[in-house]
Amino acid sequence: MDLVEVEVTEAGLVVHDLYVDFLVPPGADRYHVLDLDELGDALSQGHITAAQCSTVLSNTQRFIERHLRATQMGSVDPPHRFPPECITALDRLPCFFE
């Protein structure tokens, strides 16, 4: 799963990849945060600002706390319930490539 930002423009929706990705195996009690090196590279190469990088890191932590941590650690979702209900509706949308 990619962390993205969606921008609404006159031409339609523009999806910006925010570099950080998650791997959440089905039924697993763990997750992996990937591509933090890409976020660091984007910052050091000037592709994003320090403020943008800070927002990405804050949103990454917020997503983990809200959807991936165990209930006793403050998750709002039941354990082993991924993707969360608020995201499963997206799975029912038609594919952009069809």
Beta strands, then each sheet from edge to edge (+ up, - down):
strand 1: 2-9
strand 2: 12-23
strand 3: 32-34
sheet 1: 1+ 2- 3+
end
